Each structure stands twice: as structure tokens, then as C-alpha cells.
Amino acid sequence: MDNSQKASYQAGETKGQTQEKANTMKDKAGNVAQSTKETVQRAGQPIQQKAAGATGAVKNATGMNK
């Protein structure tokens, strides 16, 4: 193998390693995004329940629930 072939091989190897690292980082970012989405959804549920309860209370108080 001459120097040109070695350089070409090393460049290809480096490119492959870079792509692998990029894919790993992309997967991690996707996992973080999904986790954040789930956390926000869980945090929003009690707020939605309280809002629904408040709406029901107003309807009951004003006689709109009958």
C-alpha cells in the first residue's frame, strides 16, 4: 500500500467514524426531545384537570350543568 492509498483509507475511516458519532448524537438528541415532550405532557395534565374542574364548578354555580 502506497502513501496515497493509506491516506485515502484513513480519510474513509475518519469519515465513517464521524458519521457514526453524528448518528449517535442525533439519536441522543431525539431521546432528549422525546423525554422533554413527555415531561411537558405530564406537567400539563394536572393543569388541564384543574381547568376542567373549574369549568365544571362555574357551570354548577351558574346552573348551566342542568
N, C-alpha and C positions, 0 to 999 in steps of 0.2 A: 504494500500500500504506500503510495507516494504522499507527499505533504498535502497536495491538493485534495486527494481522496480522504485523508484524515480530517482536514478542515471541513470538508463537506459533511462527513459523518458526524463530526462534533456539532456542527451547526444544526443538523437534523435532530440530533439527540437533545440539544438545548431547546429547540422549538417544541419537541414533544413534551419535555418536562414543563415548559412554560404553559403549554395548553392544558396539561394535567392540573397544574396549580391554579390556573384560571377557572377551570371547571369546578375544582374543589371550592374555591372562593365563591363562585356563583351558587353552588349548592348550599353553602353555609348562609349566604345572603338570603336565599329563598327560604331556608329554615327559620331564620330570624324574622323575616317578613310574615311568615305563616304564624309563628308564635305570637308576634305582636298583634296580628289580626285577631287571634283567638282571645288574647288578653283583653283587647278593647271590647270585643263582643261580650265577654263575661262581665266586664265592668259596666257595660251599658244595660245589661239585663235588669239589675235592681232599679235603675233609673226608670226604665220602661214600666216596670211593675208599679213603682210609686206613682208614676204619671197616670197609669190606668186606674189605680186606686183612688187617686184624687179626682179623676174624671167621674168615676162611679159615685164618689161622695157628693160631688156637686150635683149630679143627676138626681141622686136620692134627696138631697136637700131642697132642690127646686121642683121635685115631683115629676121630673122628666123620665124617670125609670118606670113609670106605671103604664 
